[in-house]
Amino acid sequence: MNFDVIVLGAGMVGVSAALQLQERGRKVALIDRRGVGEETSYGNAGIVEREGLLPMAIPRDFARLVRYAFNRAPEANYHPTFLPRIAPFLWRLFEATGRTGLEAHARSIDTLGRFAIPEHRRLAQAAEVLDAFRDTGWLRLYRTSRGLAADALLHDMAMRYGIEHRPLAPDEVRAMEPDLKPGFHAGVFWPETQTVTWPERVSKAYGRRFEALGGKVLRGDARTLKREDGRWTVVGDEGEASAPVAVVALGPWSVDFVARFGIDLPVAAERGYHRHYGTERGARLGRPIVDVEAGYCLNPMERGLRLTTGIEFADRDAPATPRQLAQIEPMAREIFPLGAPVEAEPWLGSRPATADGLPVLGPAPGVPDLWLDFGHGYLGFTLGPISGRLIAEAICGEPTLVDLTPFRAERFGGGR
Ligand SMILES: Cc1cc2nc3c(=O)[nH]c(=O)nc-3n(C[C@H](O)[C@H](O)[C@H](O)COP(=O)(O)OP(=O)(O)OC[C@H]3O[C@@H](n4cnc5c(N)ncnc54)[C@H](O)[C@@H]3O)c2cc1C
């Protein structure tokens, strides 16, 4: 089977790239070992946001560092045996997220973020899945004045970048969400943020649209990819697919994959869990909330309230240790009358995160006709469609809507 481009990985990032290439007249094969959107893009918190201006950063204040050192912080947990392996990544992250680094990060990420919502909605409209998007915005809640003060930089940046947000007193928050329990200090409302009612439904609708327009979705192992006579070939369930160009969009599995080509990138799996819950006495939540100091998000979804955790540093493939979920569940019950869990076991996935918090977008260093589109960290569901557009523009030789320089793999100095 001959194609113009093979896209490896059918999460939100890969399926978006495939659609965007197809819009530019390319014949595309999309390869995944599972169905469309069934891994990380399945289990996220479903937030499509522009205010993700700050990367996950190592705290610089002593009290938080001590909490982290004792592995007590619900928002960030680690497997102690994994620390020596993750230490070089954490050190790079520490270096990259000083004040100057944070400003530079915000400038770069906003070049993508400002197009993220319109690009998603455009694809969603074409794929007839706009009904999964809600215009309700979301609420970030603070338990203490200290917690609110710690987000001052985010609020200041949001103001500078023109991202609307409104500080709310507790009674104003409860006027919006009457079933929230009292006990928090303040809230901030972000009205522009879109939230989806079931992330997998969105990815699968994009996949169906891609197939309806003649795209081919194949089951197969990306690791069968070979280069022969100037073409890439990969083995799918319907035979061998071949194309002159390939795109790596394997989410948290991308880093191992590109290592085969001598490309060494500081990308770590930041694991996270979710579980759905019912509610007590018909309580309702109209929009997602983030309990900022506890580091979790609660999003009303199609199968219940989805409670998602912060970060767990552990081997991507190590068995699940949902300690954070056990920590935050009682905290979530302090804020909202959660009912019983829907599933017996929590879901576990991994955010594919780079050491500077920016995705990797652009050509693979030293490997002809191989393109990279991964490392979107906690924003991959948001940034999939705009990243796909930029990669498609670059592959097709069009001017890119956004300068890709800050996102190129070469910034890490790796590669061959
Ligand atoms: C708890 C949690 C909450 C999150 N919340 C949000 C949020 O609210 N908003 C947001 O924007 N982002 C969020 N994220 C991040 C977001 O989910 C990810 O960044 C995004 O899903 C990454 O998409 P992807 O397509 O790169 O990866 P994936 O969705 O993981 O897709 C990669 C695909 O590659 C396939 N694959 C891997 N190896 C192979 C192989 N060898 N052969 C064939 N196929 C292979 C996999 O099967 C998979 O389908 C969250 C993440 C977590 C874990």
Ligand as a Chemical Component Dictionary entry (heavy atoms), coordinates in Angstrom:
data_LIG
# 
_chem_comp.id                   LIG 
_chem_comp.type                 NON-POLYMER 
_chem_comp.pdbx_formal_charge   0 
_chem_comp.three_letter_code    LIG 
# 
loop_
_chem_comp_atom.comp_id 
_chem_comp_atom.atom_id 
_chem_comp_atom.alt_atom_id 
_chem_comp_atom.type_symbol 
_chem_comp_atom.charge 
_chem_comp_atom.model_Cartn_x 
_chem_comp_atom.model_Cartn_y 
_chem_comp_atom.model_Cartn_z 
_chem_comp_atom.pdbx_ordinal 
LIG C1  C1  C 0 -3.921 12.221 34.139 1  
LIG C2  C2  C 0 -3.704 13.064 32.891 2  
LIG C3  C3  C 0 -4.464 14.202 32.702 3  
LIG C4  C4  C 0 -4.270 14.987 31.563 4  
LIG N1  N1  N 0 -5.084 16.067 31.344 5  
LIG C5  C5  C 0 -4.943 16.798 30.204 6  
LIG C6  C6  C 0 -5.844 17.854 29.909 7  
LIG O1  O1  O 0 -6.786 18.115 30.642 8  
LIG N2  N2  N 0 -5.646 18.582 28.779 9  
LIG C7  C7  C 0 -4.620 18.307 27.911 10 
LIG O2  O2  O 0 -4.468 19.018 26.929 11 
LIG N3  N3  N 0 -3.787 17.265 28.133 12 
LIG C8  C8  C 0 -3.929 16.503 29.254 13 
LIG N4  N4  N 0 -3.089 15.463 29.505 14 
LIG C9  C9  C 0 -2.003 15.190 28.557 15 
LIG C10 C10 C 0 -2.520 14.527 27.308 16 
LIG O3  O3  O 0 -3.406 13.477 27.622 17 
LIG C11 C11 C 0 -1.338 13.972 26.517 18 
LIG O4  O4  O 0 -0.349 14.961 26.334 19 
LIG C12 C12 C 0 -1.818 13.541 25.127 20 
LIG O5  O5  O 0 -2.878 12.622 25.250 21 
LIG C13 C13 C 0 -0.684 12.931 24.351 22 
LIG O6  O6  O 0 -1.231 12.530 23.122 23 
LIG P1  P1  P 0 -0.388 11.689 22.137 24 
LIG O7  O7  O 0 -1.213 11.465 20.943 25 
LIG O8  O8  O 0 0.951  12.301 21.993 26 
LIG O9  O9  O 0 -0.150 10.306 22.939 27 
LIG P2  P2  P 0 -1.133 9.051  23.077 28 
LIG O10 O10 O 0 -2.532 9.458  23.213 29 
LIG O11 O11 O 0 -0.558 8.158  24.142 30 
LIG O12 O12 O 0 -0.973 8.338  21.668 31 
LIG C14 C14 C 0 0.197  7.626  21.341 32 
LIG C15 C15 C 0 -0.255 6.410  20.551 33 
LIG O13 O13 O 0 0.893  5.676  20.140 34 
LIG C16 C16 C 0 0.549  4.305  20.140 35 
LIG N5  N5  N 0 1.760  3.503  20.206 36 
LIG C17 C17 C 0 2.721  3.528  21.136 37 
LIG N6  N6  N 0 3.688  2.657  20.822 38 
LIG C18 C18 C 0 3.331  2.073  19.644 39 
LIG C19 C19 C 0 3.915  1.105  18.806 40 
LIG N7  N7  N 0 5.109  0.543  19.081 41 
LIG N8  N8  N 0 3.280  0.774  17.662 42 
LIG C20 C20 C 0 2.087  1.328  17.346 43 
LIG N9  N9  N 0 1.481  2.246  18.111 44 
LIG C21 C21 C 0 2.103  2.608  19.245 45 
LIG C22 C22 C 0 -0.330 4.149  21.367 46 
LIG O14 O14 O 0 -1.141 2.986  21.261 47 
LIG C23 C23 C 0 -1.114 5.450  21.366 48 
LIG O15 O15 O 0 -2.378 5.321  20.751 49 
LIG C24 C24 C 0 -3.270 14.642 30.625 50 
LIG C25 C25 C 0 -2.524 13.473 30.813 51 
LIG C26 C26 C 0 -2.733 12.684 31.943 52 
LIG C27 C27 C 0 -1.947 11.419 32.100 53 
# 
loop_
_chem_comp_bond.comp_id 
_chem_comp_bond.atom_id_1 
_chem_comp_bond.atom_id_2 
_chem_comp_bond.value_order 
_chem_comp_bond.pdbx_ordinal 
LIG C1  C2  SING 1  
LIG C2  C3  SING 2  
LIG C2  C26 DOUB 3  
LIG C3  C4  DOUB 4  
LIG C4  N1  SING 5  
LIG C4  C24 SING 6  
LIG N1  C5  DOUB 7  
LIG C5  C6  SING 8  
LIG C5  C8  SING 9  
LIG C6  O1  DOUB 10 
LIG C6  N2  SING 11 
LIG N2  C7  SING 12 
LIG C7  O2  DOUB 13 
LIG C7  N3  SING 14 
LIG N3  C8  DOUB 15 
LIG C8  N4  SING 16 
LIG N4  C9  SING 17 
LIG N4  C24 SING 18 
LIG C9  C10 SING 19 
LIG C10 O3  SING 20 
LIG C10 C11 SING 21 
LIG C11 O4  SING 22 
LIG C11 C12 SING 23 
LIG C12 O5  SING 24 
LIG C12 C13 SING 25 
LIG C13 O6  SING 26 
LIG O6  P1  SING 27 
LIG P1  O7  DOUB 28 
LIG P1  O8  SING 29 
LIG P1  O9  SING 30 
LIG O9  P2  SING 31 
LIG P2  O10 DOUB 32 
LIG P2  O11 SING 33 
LIG P2  O12 SING 34 
LIG O12 C14 SING 35 
LIG C14 C15 SING 36 
LIG C15 O13 SING 37 
LIG C15 C23 SING 38 
LIG O13 C16 SING 39 
LIG C16 N5  SING 40 
LIG C16 C22 SING 41 
LIG N5  C17 SING 42 
LIG N5  C21 SING 43 
LIG C17 N6  DOUB 44 
LIG N6  C18 SING 45 
LIG C18 C19 SING 46 
LIG C18 C21 DOUB 47 
LIG C19 N7  SING 48 
LIG C19 N8  DOUB 49 
LIG N8  C20 SING 50 
LIG C20 N9  DOUB 51 
LIG N9  C21 SING 52 
LIG C22 O14 SING 53 
LIG C22 C23 SING 54 
LIG C23 O15 SING 55 
LIG C24 C25 DOUB 56 
LIG C25 C26 SING 57 
LIG C26 C27 SING 58 
# 
